[in-house]
Amino acid sequence: MQKLTKDIFPFHQDQDISEIETLEMLKTLQRIDQRGANVSAKKTFSVVERVFKYAVMQGYTERNIMADLDKKLAFRSVKVQNFKHITDPNELAELLKLMEGYQGDYATRNALCIMPYLYVRPANIRFMEWGEIDFNKKIWTIPAEKMKGKKEHMVPLSDTVIKYINNMKQISYGVSKYVFPSPNSNVQPLSENTLNYGLKRLGFDITAHGFRHTASTILHENIRMHGYSSDIIEMQLAHSVGNSVQQVYNKAQYIDERIGLNKWWSDYLDNLKL
């Protein structure tokens, strides 16, 4: 371990920070990237950058050598891969039917069944709380702190989705704040890997997150069928559309359209299971 550390960070422990050269630091950070740890290299870059800023402020060195480096140019360009997902209707129909008959944990079964209908991020499903659901309006409001974009997100719930949520009332309502609690503890939600493991048990090499791609692809391909624009689809995927003022306005203005879109999607999935 000591040798590995010295190979990556060859600076002597008594070396003064003012003696470190820009090129020397760049090569050191690139060694991390070349090991295949692109994310770690970028995080290390940021930490070292803060260290040098602090050192300049405290008078330990006169120059922040990190200011001469561009993080985007310093490291490899890594291609972002889409999550594995299904777009073929026949495959999707088979998976939906298998999820209905899932023989594992009851909370996992209902969480799996609900995912294709809502196409939110898996973490949102896992952390869904009873107090976030308005059963009268059939709206699930995800608080801003739970959203990737830190903005409250409203999710219309179809009758099929309400059915799956009601299935959990006998298990977790009044017992856990989570709709889908962990089988090991009512105070914890389903674990991060539970849903992906469930999909593998069903024989499908896809990820829970892939249902967002499935819904996005099929909904965009069928705009003429359901009649809702790409902007409505992107809003329901919680993607930013328009400027900040428009986004606040759109959230209220387009809820009826988003309810219609989710109803069409729910009917589409229900028909695949027939």
Backbone bond lengths (Angstrom), bond angles and torsions (degrees), N, CA, C in turn:
res aa  C-N    CA-C-N  psi(-1)  N-CA   C-N-CA  omega(-1)  CA-C   N-CA-C  phi
1 M - - - 1.463 - - 1.527 110.41 -
2 Q 1.360 115.24 -40.14 1.460 119.74 -179.34 1.517 110.67 -64.28
3 K 1.370 116.16 -40.48 1.459 120.39 179.77 1.526 110.84 -64.59
4 L 1.363 116.08 -42.48 1.458 120.58 179.79 1.525 110.29 -60.40
5 T 1.332 115.77 -43.72 1.461 120.25 -179.78 1.518 110.96 -61.99
6 K 1.339 116.06 -41.61 1.466 119.28 -179.73 1.513 111.34 -69.21
7 D 1.354 116.34 -32.81 1.463 119.27 178.70 1.518 110.95 -65.40
8 I 1.341 115.73 -36.70 1.460 119.44 -177.49 1.519 111.15 -84.92
9 F 1.333 116.78 -43.80 1.452 122.23 179.72 1.529 108.77 -116.06
10 P 1.320 118.14 87.10 1.470 122.40 -172.30 1.523 114.19 -79.71
11 F 1.340 118.65 6.03 1.450 120.30 -177.29 1.528 110.46 -71.03
12 H 1.310 116.10 141.81 1.461 121.14 177.45 1.522 108.97 -74.22
13 Q 1.337 117.15 142.97 1.462 120.06 -176.08 1.521 113.06 -62.12
14 D 1.355 116.51 -22.97 1.463 119.61 178.82 1.527 112.59 -95.90
15 Q 1.329 116.07 2.89 1.462 119.36 -178.07 1.518 110.47 -69.97
16 D 1.318 117.12 131.83 1.456 122.13 179.86 1.529 109.21 -73.23
17 I 1.324 117.05 141.17 1.468 121.19 -177.16 1.521 111.29 -61.69
18 S 1.314 117.26 -27.60 1.468 120.59 -179.82 1.522 112.30 -72.48
19 E 1.336 117.02 -12.97 1.458 121.20 -178.98 1.531 112.72 -89.83
20 I 1.341 117.40 -10.28 1.460 120.98 -178.07 1.524 110.05 -77.22
21 E 1.319 115.96 127.90 1.461 121.27 -177.65 1.536 110.87 -93.34
22 T 1.331 115.02 156.18 1.469 121.18 -178.03 1.515 112.06 -58.28
23 L 1.348 117.65 -49.09 1.454 121.75 -177.64 1.526 110.88 -64.49
24 E 1.304 116.43 -36.79 1.456 121.64 178.80 1.532 110.64 -62.04
25 M 1.341 116.76 -43.52 1.460 121.11 179.40 1.519 110.94 -68.95
26 L 1.341 116.72 -39.84 1.457 120.72 179.50 1.521 110.90 -59.70
27 K 1.343 117.05 -47.38 1.460 121.20 -179.61 1.529 111.03 -62.85
28 T 1.314 116.20 -35.98 1.463 120.77 179.51 1.524 110.70 -64.55
29 L 1.334 116.59 -46.12 1.466 120.96 179.52 1.527 111.07 -67.40
30 Q 1.314 117.13 -35.33 1.461 120.51 180.00 1.524 111.95 -69.27
31 R 1.337 117.23 -25.85 1.465 120.01 175.73 1.526 110.69 -62.64
32 I 1.340 115.85 -37.85 1.464 120.51 178.36 1.523 109.39 -64.89
33 D 1.336 115.64 -44.44 1.461 121.29 -179.63 1.523 110.99 -62.87
34 Q 1.336 116.76 -39.63 1.456 121.48 -177.53 1.523 113.03 -69.21
35 R 1.330 116.95 -18.59 1.459 121.71 175.62 1.524 111.31 -78.03
36 G 1.356 116.33 -3.39 1.452 120.36 -178.91 1.512 113.28 95.99
37 A 1.332 116.16 4.45 1.470 120.57 -177.98 1.522 109.68 -100.96
38 N 1.331 115.95 65.86 1.458 120.99 -175.64 1.523 112.49 -62.36
39 V 1.334 116.72 -44.41 1.466 120.56 -179.86 1.514 110.70 -64.47
40 S 1.330 116.93 -43.50 1.469 121.13 179.25 1.520 110.96 -62.73
41 A 1.323 116.18 -37.81 1.470 120.32 179.48 1.526 110.55 -62.45
42 K 1.335 116.51 -42.91 1.463 120.77 -179.78 1.526 111.63 -68.35
43 K 1.334 116.22 -37.84 1.464 119.62 177.78 1.523 110.56 -66.78
44 T 1.328 115.78 -41.24 1.467 120.18 178.44 1.522 110.58 -63.26
45 F 1.327 116.58 -40.42 1.463 121.97 176.32 1.533 110.01 -53.97
46 S 1.324 116.60 -47.90 1.464 121.60 -177.99 1.526 111.50 -64.29
47 V 1.339 116.49 -40.44 1.472 120.36 179.64 1.518 110.72 -65.30
48 V 1.335 115.96 -46.71 1.462 120.33 179.85 1.530 110.45 -62.49
49 E 1.324 116.57 -38.01 1.458 121.50 178.31 1.528 111.01 -59.65
50 R 1.335 116.62 -42.53 1.468 120.51 178.73 1.525 111.26 -68.52
51 V 1.326 116.24 -36.09 1.467 120.61 178.35 1.525 110.60 -61.41
52 F 1.331 116.16 -44.43 1.460 119.87 -179.48 1.529 111.96 -69.01
53 K 1.322 117.51 -35.59 1.464 119.88 175.89 1.524 110.58 -62.20
54 Y 1.329 115.15 -42.56 1.469 120.33 178.44 1.523 110.28 -64.89
55 A 1.341 116.03 -41.51 1.462 120.40 -178.78 1.516 111.24 -62.51
56 V 1.330 116.86 -38.91 1.466 120.41 177.68 1.527 110.34 -65.72
57 M 1.329 116.61 -44.17 1.466 121.11 179.81 1.523 112.33 -61.44
58 Q 1.324 116.43 -35.13 1.471 121.08 -177.54 1.528 112.88 -90.29
59 G 1.319 116.68 -3.46 1.458 120.31 176.49 1.513 114.80 83.56
60 Y 1.366 116.88 15.81 1.465 119.30 179.47 1.524 111.67 -77.63
61 T 1.328 116.83 -22.11 1.460 122.16 177.45 1.520 107.81 -151.90
62 E 1.310 116.73 156.02 1.460 120.00 -177.37 1.523 112.35 -91.51
63 R 1.340 116.44 -17.49 1.469 118.45 -173.18 1.520 111.24 -133.13
64 N 1.335 115.09 136.86 1.459 121.61 173.66 1.520 107.61 -89.74
65 I 1.315 116.65 99.24 1.467 120.09 -175.58 1.531 111.96 -66.99
66 M 1.327 117.04 -20.63 1.456 119.99 -179.22 1.527 111.75 -70.54
67 A 1.341 116.31 -20.24 1.460 120.21 179.52 1.519 111.49 -67.22
68 D 1.340 116.48 -18.43 1.460 120.92 179.87 1.530 112.36 -88.40
69 L 1.341 116.51 -3.94 1.463 120.52 -176.04 1.527 111.24 -108.69
70 D 1.316 115.98 143.36 1.458 122.54 177.22 1.526 107.84 -109.47
71 K 1.328 117.06 116.30 1.470 120.83 -176.99 1.524 111.76 -58.77
72 K 1.335 117.64 -37.51 1.465 120.99 -177.05 1.529 111.50 -67.34
73 L 1.337 116.32 -31.42 1.458 120.25 -178.70 1.523 112.33 -91.02
74 A 1.328 116.69 -19.50 1.463 120.84 -173.90 1.522 113.29 -73.32
75 F 1.343 116.32 -30.56 1.463 119.41 -172.02 1.522 112.56 -118.02
76 R 1.323 113.91 167.49 1.468 121.03 178.36 1.520 110.25 -60.61
77 S 1.305 115.52 150.27 1.457 120.39 172.37 1.517 107.32 -87.72
78 V 1.336 116.30 115.70 1.456 121.05 -177.11 1.521 109.54 -98.93
79 K 1.321 115.96 124.86 1.463 120.70 179.30 1.527 110.16 -72.06
80 V 1.325 116.29 126.43 1.457 120.98 178.41 1.523 109.01 -79.93
81 Q 1.329 115.90 124.37 1.453 120.33 -179.01 1.516 110.63 -97.17
82 N 1.330 115.78 138.41 1.451 120.09 177.25 1.520 110.47 -69.44
83 F 1.322 116.16 150.75 1.451 120.33 175.42 1.524 108.73 -66.74
84 K 1.327 116.14 143.73 1.453 120.79 179.79 1.523 109.66 -61.87
85 H 1.330 115.22 132.99 1.457 118.95 -176.22 1.532 110.82 -152.44
86 I 1.332 115.79 171.89 1.467 123.05 -178.04 1.527 109.46 -114.64
87 T 1.324 116.05 137.14 1.464 119.35 173.55 1.527 110.91 -126.20
88 D 1.326 117.27 -13.31 1.461 120.46 178.39 1.532 109.27 -74.66
89 P 1.341 118.63 122.82 1.473 121.87 -177.18 1.525 113.60 -57.66
90 N 1.327 117.73 -36.21 1.465 120.76 -179.13 1.532 111.13 -67.66
91 E 1.328 116.55 -43.18 1.462 120.48 176.87 1.523 110.69 -64.61
92 L 1.336 115.64 -42.43 1.456 120.29 -179.63 1.527 110.37 -63.22
93 A 1.323 116.79 -41.40 1.462 121.04 178.53 1.522 110.73 -60.99
94 E 1.340 116.55 -42.30 1.460 120.65 179.53 1.523 111.16 -62.54
95 L 1.338 116.15 -43.45 1.456 120.51 -179.44 1.526 111.38 -65.31
96 L 1.326 117.19 -42.87 1.467 121.08 -179.94 1.537 110.92 -59.40
97 K 1.321 116.03 -40.90 1.463 120.31 -180.00 1.533 110.69 -68.53
98 L 1.322 116.62 -39.60 1.463 120.24 179.19 1.531 111.29 -65.92
99 M 1.338 116.33 -37.47 1.465 119.61 179.06 1.522 110.69 -65.19
100 E 1.324 116.96 -35.17 1.458 121.41 177.99 1.535 110.77 -60.44
101 G 1.328 115.44 -34.40 1.458 119.65 -177.81 1.518 114.08 -100.25
102 Y 1.331 117.05 16.73 1.471 121.43 -178.02 1.531 110.43 -55.78
103 Q 1.330 116.22 130.47 1.457 121.38 -174.34 1.525 114.11 -98.68
104 G 1.299 118.12 6.02 1.463 120.64 -179.00 1.514 112.69 -86.77
105 D 1.332 115.14 -152.52 1.458 122.06 180.00 1.531 111.05 -54.98
106 Y 1.343 116.42 139.07 1.470 121.60 -174.46 1.529 111.98 -63.90
107 A 1.332 117.23 -41.09 1.466 120.32 178.81 1.519 110.71 -64.88
108 T 1.326 116.50 -39.92 1.465 120.72 178.64 1.526 110.37 -63.29
109 R 1.334 116.72 -42.60 1.466 120.97 179.59 1.521 111.11 -58.47
110 N 1.343 117.33 -48.75 1.466 119.86 -177.41 1.528 111.93 -71.32
111 A 1.328 116.94 -33.01 1.467 119.65 176.18 1.524 110.45 -66.46
112 L 1.333 116.87 -41.34 1.463 120.84 176.91 1.526 110.68 -61.23
113 C 1.332 116.14 -44.54 1.465 120.44 -177.80 1.525 112.55 -65.08
114 I 1.332 116.25 -31.16 1.463 119.92 -175.23 1.531 112.67 -82.18
115 M 1.336 116.72 -25.04 1.468 120.67 -173.79 1.522 115.04 -57.75
116 P 1.342 119.11 -47.79 1.471 118.20 -178.08 1.523 112.76 -62.51
117 Y 1.318 117.13 -29.06 1.467 121.34 -177.41 1.533 112.63 -75.07
118 L 1.320 116.68 -33.16 1.469 119.81 -173.53 1.524 113.05 -99.08
119 Y 1.311 117.39 -26.61 1.467 125.34 -178.68 1.538 113.96 41.39
120 V 1.340 115.08 42.33 1.458 120.80 169.10 1.526 107.24 -94.52
121 R 1.310 117.14 177.00 1.462 119.90 178.81 1.530 109.89 -69.03
122 P 1.328 117.50 143.86 1.471 120.61 -177.78 1.522 113.70 -53.17
123 A 1.321 117.41 -35.81 1.474 120.08 179.98 1.526 110.52 -62.70
124 N 1.323 117.05 -34.78 1.468 119.84 178.59 1.522 110.84 -65.38
125 I 1.325 116.89 -38.38 1.461 120.86 176.67 1.530 109.79 -64.15
126 R 1.324 115.46 -47.94 1.465 119.88 -175.93 1.525 111.73 -62.23
127 F 1.325 116.58 -36.95 1.461 121.26 -175.94 1.536 112.63 -97.47
128 M 1.327 117.81 12.09 1.461 120.71 177.10 1.531 109.83 -58.02
129 E 1.350 116.40 133.05 1.464 121.43 -179.59 1.525 110.41 -116.16
130 W 1.331 115.19 149.13 1.461 120.22 179.10 1.525 111.95 -58.14
131 G 1.323 116.25 -36.81 1.460 120.59 -177.26 1.511 114.65 -70.42
132 E 1.331 117.70 -9.71 1.468 121.93 -179.44 1.532 112.29 -91.05
133 I 1.332 116.88 -6.81 1.468 121.22 -172.68 1.530 111.21 -104.47
134 D 1.323 116.05 125.72 1.457 122.14 173.17 1.527 106.89 -100.13
135 F 1.334 116.86 101.15 1.459 120.59 -175.74 1.533 112.13 -70.53
136 N 1.322 116.68 -26.90 1.467 119.58 178.94 1.528 111.40 -70.02
137 K 1.329 115.86 -45.58 1.461 120.57 -179.66 1.530 112.07 -87.31
138 K 1.327 116.48 -11.19 1.462 122.64 -176.71 1.539 110.84 57.39
139 I 1.329 113.16 50.35 1.465 121.00 179.13 1.521 109.20 -129.48
140 W 1.312 115.20 133.46 1.469 121.94 172.54 1.526 107.31 -106.66
141 T 1.321 116.90 118.24 1.463 121.08 -179.46 1.519 109.38 -103.75
142 I 1.321 116.21 112.48 1.462 121.61 179.75 1.525 108.24 -88.33
143 P 1.337 118.71 121.60 1.466 121.10 -178.73 1.528 112.26 -61.15
144 A 1.319 115.43 153.48 1.470 121.23 -176.98 1.519 112.46 -56.36
145 E 1.351 116.63 -38.13 1.467 119.09 -175.78 1.525 112.82 -68.15
146 K 1.328 117.36 -14.96 1.460 120.63 178.32 1.523 112.55 -94.94
147 M 1.325 116.72 -7.33 1.451 120.90 -176.43 1.525 111.49 -96.70
148 K 1.315 116.12 145.33 1.467 121.54 178.93 1.520 111.20 -58.84
149 G 1.329 116.34 -39.84 1.465 120.35 -179.43 1.508 114.31 -87.39
150 K 1.357 117.12 4.25 1.469 123.31 178.36 1.524 112.47 57.46
151 K 1.353 115.52 37.19 1.462 121.37 175.46 1.524 108.65 -131.40
152 E 1.318 116.32 136.16 1.461 121.04 178.62 1.527 110.46 -53.98
153 H 1.332 115.93 139.29 1.467 120.03 -176.50 1.521 110.09 -129.54
154 M 1.327 116.65 128.51 1.459 122.49 -179.38 1.525 109.53 -100.23
155 V 1.339 115.79 129.45 1.463 121.36 -177.63 1.526 109.73 -121.18
156 P 1.331 118.53 110.64 1.470 121.04 176.05 1.528 110.59 -64.49
157 L 1.331 116.63 140.53 1.463 121.46 -177.78 1.526 109.72 -113.45
158 S 1.313 116.92 121.99 1.463 121.33 177.73 1.528 109.31 -76.86
159 D 1.318 116.20 170.53 1.462 120.50 178.50 1.525 111.46 -61.06
160 T 1.330 116.55 -36.22 1.466 120.07 178.52 1.517 110.79 -64.30
161 V 1.319 117.30 -42.10 1.464 121.22 178.94 1.526 110.43 -65.34
162 I 1.324 116.76 -42.89 1.468 120.55 178.11 1.531 109.85 -58.80
163 K 1.329 116.86 -37.03 1.465 120.91 178.84 1.525 111.05 -60.25
164 Y 1.336 116.47 -45.98 1.463 119.89 -179.79 1.531 111.35 -65.55
165 I 1.327 116.11 -38.02 1.464 119.63 178.67 1.532 109.91 -67.08
166 N 1.324 116.60 -42.08 1.464 120.27 178.16 1.527 111.98 -63.06
167 N 1.337 116.26 -29.73 1.469 119.75 176.27 1.524 111.33 -57.20
168 M 1.347 115.69 -30.12 1.456 120.27 -175.50 1.525 112.90 -85.08
169 K 1.328 117.32 -10.39 1.466 119.32 -177.71 1.520 112.12 -59.96
170 Q 1.330 116.88 -37.50 1.452 120.54 -179.79 1.523 112.42 -70.61
171 I 1.339 116.24 -16.65 1.464 120.42 -176.98 1.532 112.79 -101.24
172 S 1.333 116.53 -47.41 1.465 118.76 -169.32 1.521 116.08 -121.35
173 Y 1.341 118.68 -15.57 1.469 119.53 -177.35 1.534 110.05 -66.81
174 G 1.323 116.59 125.85 1.450 121.28 -177.94 1.518 113.57 80.96
175 V 1.332 116.13 -6.94 1.471 121.62 179.59 1.523 110.60 -109.24
176 S 1.330 115.87 -39.62 1.466 122.09 179.35 1.520 109.01 -133.58
177 K 1.309 116.67 149.23 1.467 118.75 175.35 1.518 110.70 -74.19
178 Y 1.346 115.37 -18.90 1.463 120.12 179.94 1.519 110.75 -88.40
179 V 1.330 116.13 139.87 1.457 120.95 176.36 1.524 109.76 -68.24
180 F 1.340 116.09 -38.19 1.463 121.61 -178.88 1.531 110.13 -118.81
181 P 1.330 117.54 79.06 1.463 120.18 -177.91 1.526 112.35 -75.84
182 S 1.316 114.91 161.21 1.454 120.79 175.30 1.525 109.79 -65.16
183 P 1.319 117.97 143.43 1.467 119.90 176.88 1.527 112.27 -66.63
184 N 1.330 115.85 -14.56 1.467 120.61 -178.35 1.521 113.57 -96.11
185 S 1.338 117.38 -17.92 1.463 119.95 -176.65 1.525 110.41 -161.40
186 N 1.325 116.98 127.71 1.472 121.22 179.43 1.527 112.87 -71.15
187 V 1.328 116.88 -15.56 1.470 119.51 -178.84 1.530 111.56 -91.72
188 Q 1.327 116.81 -0.66 1.455 121.30 179.23 1.522 109.79 -120.78
189 P 1.338 117.80 146.90 1.472 120.24 175.31 1.522 110.07 -80.76
190 L 1.311 117.25 175.58 1.459 121.08 172.84 1.521 109.49 -53.98
191 S 1.312 117.42 144.21 1.462 120.67 -178.20 1.527 111.15 -71.75
192 E 1.304 115.44 164.86 1.467 122.37 -173.90 1.525 112.74 -60.48
193 N 1.328 117.41 -38.07 1.465 120.30 -174.55 1.525 114.06 -93.99
194 T 1.347 117.16 -4.18 1.459 120.49 -175.45 1.529 112.37 -58.66
195 L 1.318 117.49 -46.04 1.461 120.99 -175.82 1.534 111.51 -68.58
196 N 1.326 116.90 -41.97 1.460 119.83 177.91 1.522 110.93 -64.34
197 Y 1.335 116.47 -39.33 1.461 120.48 177.71 1.528 110.24 -64.29
198 G 1.333 116.10 -39.37 1.459 120.07 178.05 1.515 111.83 -60.80
199 L 1.325 117.16 -40.83 1.464 121.22 178.67 1.526 111.26 -65.25
200 K 1.335 116.22 -37.87 1.466 119.75 177.72 1.523 110.96 -66.45
201 R 1.333 116.37 -36.83 1.467 120.05 177.89 1.531 111.09 -61.37
202 L 1.335 115.30 -29.36 1.462 120.01 179.49 1.525 112.05 -83.46
203 G 1.334 116.05 -3.49 1.462 120.23 175.81 1.510 115.39 89.92
204 F 1.341 117.61 18.52 1.465 120.99 -178.99 1.524 110.54 -113.73
205 D 1.327 115.71 126.66 1.460 121.33 179.58 1.531 109.51 -88.64
206 I 1.328 115.33 66.35 1.459 121.64 178.51 1.523 108.10 -133.44
207 T 1.334 116.50 172.12 1.458 120.91 178.34 1.526 109.49 -114.98
208 A 1.332 114.78 158.26 1.463 119.77 177.92 1.521 110.41 -59.79
209 H 1.328 116.50 -37.68 1.464 121.14 -179.81 1.526 111.43 -65.66
210 G 1.341 115.92 -22.92 1.461 120.22 -177.60 1.514 113.95 -63.58
211 F 1.338 117.88 -20.21 1.465 119.69 179.47 1.525 111.80 -65.32
212 R 1.324 117.60 -24.94 1.461 120.29 175.11 1.531 109.73 -65.73
213 H 1.317 115.81 -41.05 1.465 120.51 178.76 1.525 110.47 -69.52
214 T 1.336 115.91 -38.46 1.465 120.17 177.55 1.526 110.62 -58.68
215 A 1.341 115.70 -51.96 1.466 120.30 -178.62 1.523 111.16 -63.31
216 S 1.321 116.62 -44.97 1.464 120.10 -178.56 1.523 111.30 -59.77
217 T 1.329 116.44 -46.25 1.467 120.64 -178.55 1.524 111.51 -62.59
218 I 1.331 116.88 -51.26 1.471 120.35 -175.51 1.528 111.15 -68.48
219 L 1.329 117.70 -39.62 1.467 120.35 179.71 1.524 111.31 -65.42
220 H 1.332 117.14 -40.64 1.464 119.37 178.18 1.531 111.60 -68.43
221 E 1.321 116.71 -34.84 1.464 120.13 179.39 1.527 112.12 -70.73
222 N 1.335 117.15 -21.05 1.468 120.99 -174.66 1.531 113.24 -115.10
223 I 1.329 116.52 29.20 1.464 120.20 -179.59 1.529 111.37 -57.41
224 R 1.328 117.25 -38.30 1.472 119.65 178.81 1.524 111.98 -65.53
225 M 1.323 116.38 -28.65 1.463 121.06 -178.46 1.528 111.35 -76.45
226 H 1.345 116.32 -48.36 1.472 118.33 -176.53 1.524 113.14 -91.92
227 G 1.332 118.01 -21.49 1.455 121.10 173.33 1.519 116.46 82.35
228 Y 1.333 117.81 11.15 1.469 119.99 -179.94 1.524 109.92 -107.92
229 S 1.330 115.89 139.32 1.457 121.20 -172.68 1.531 112.10 -71.33
230 S 1.322 113.78 167.18 1.458 121.00 177.82 1.530 110.95 -59.87
231 D 1.339 117.05 -35.77 1.461 120.68 179.55 1.523 111.68 -60.79
232 I 1.333 116.90 -39.60 1.464 120.94 178.86 1.522 110.02 -64.83
233 I 1.329 116.31 -41.82 1.466 120.67 178.06 1.521 110.53 -62.08
234 E 1.333 116.25 -44.98 1.466 120.18 -179.08 1.529 111.32 -65.58
235 M 1.329 117.12 -36.86 1.464 119.90 177.16 1.527 110.90 -62.67
236 Q 1.348 115.53 -41.53 1.458 118.34 -178.74 1.520 111.66 -71.25
237 L 1.322 117.01 -22.39 1.464 121.55 173.70 1.525 111.33 -82.90
238 A 1.353 116.15 0.53 1.467 122.85 -179.21 1.524 111.53 65.53
239 H 1.336 116.41 30.56 1.458 121.04 173.04 1.523 108.46 -91.54
240 S 1.316 116.85 146.30 1.458 121.13 -177.83 1.524 110.69 -69.63
241 V 1.326 115.25 131.40 1.471 121.46 177.02 1.514 107.85 -131.25
242 G 1.338 117.58 120.30 1.460 121.21 -179.34 1.525 111.88 80.68
243 N 1.354 115.86 -176.36 1.453 119.90 179.52 1.525 110.59 -81.02
244 S 1.333 117.42 178.74 1.461 121.35 -173.93 1.526 112.59 -62.28
245 V 1.336 117.73 -37.20 1.464 120.87 179.28 1.520 109.78 -67.62
246 Q 1.340 116.68 -44.80 1.457 121.22 179.46 1.526 111.34 -62.37
247 Q 1.340 116.53 -35.78 1.459 120.30 -177.93 1.524 111.30 -65.52
248 V 1.335 117.30 -40.36 1.459 120.86 177.89 1.522 110.03 -65.58
249 Y 1.327 116.18 -43.33 1.464 121.70 179.87 1.523 110.81 -65.57
250 N 1.340 115.60 -43.64 1.458 120.70 -176.71 1.523 112.75 -64.52
251 K 1.339 116.03 -32.77 1.461 119.09 -177.27 1.526 110.72 -58.62
252 A 1.327 116.00 -39.84 1.464 120.07 179.27 1.524 110.91 -83.64
253 Q 1.330 117.17 -40.39 1.464 121.05 -173.75 1.517 112.94 -65.33
254 Y 1.311 117.16 -35.66 1.452 120.13 -170.63 1.525 114.68 -105.07
255 I 1.318 118.44 13.26 1.459 119.15 -179.41 1.525 110.94 -63.32
256 D 1.340 118.18 -36.65 1.469 120.24 178.23 1.525 111.52 -63.49
257 E 1.340 115.95 -40.93 1.454 120.00 177.74 1.522 111.04 -66.01
258 R 1.317 116.76 -37.94 1.462 120.52 -179.72 1.524 110.76 -69.66
259 I 1.329 116.96 -33.60 1.463 120.63 174.56 1.532 109.40 -63.35
260 G 1.347 116.08 -43.55 1.461 120.94 178.61 1.517 111.83 -63.67
261 L 1.329 116.15 -41.76 1.461 120.88 179.63 1.530 110.67 -62.62
262 N 1.325 116.63 -45.36 1.456 119.64 -178.71 1.528 112.25 -68.19
263 K 1.336 116.32 -30.86 1.468 119.20 176.63 1.525 109.91 -67.27
264 W 1.339 116.53 -43.09 1.463 119.91 178.08 1.526 110.19 -60.89
265 W 1.336 116.19 -44.12 1.461 120.97 -178.88 1.532 110.95 -64.81
266 S 1.324 116.16 -41.43 1.460 120.51 179.22 1.533 110.64 -63.55
267 D 1.334 116.26 -43.04 1.477 120.09 178.32 1.522 110.57 -64.01
268 Y 1.329 116.12 -38.05 1.478 121.33 179.42 1.534 109.83 -60.93
269 L 1.331 116.15 -47.17 1.463 120.03 -179.90 1.534 111.46 -68.34
270 D 1.318 116.41 -40.41 1.474 119.44 178.12 1.529 110.88 -59.13
271 N 1.314 116.38 -41.18 1.475 120.73 -178.50 1.534 111.78 -68.06
272 L 1.343 116.33 -30.58 1.449 119.34 177.89 1.532 111.43 -65.41
273 K 1.311 116.33 -27.01 1.470 120.57 -176.91 1.533 112.48 -84.92
274 L 1.323 117.84 -7.55 1.469 120.62 -178.58 1.539 111.80 -72.74
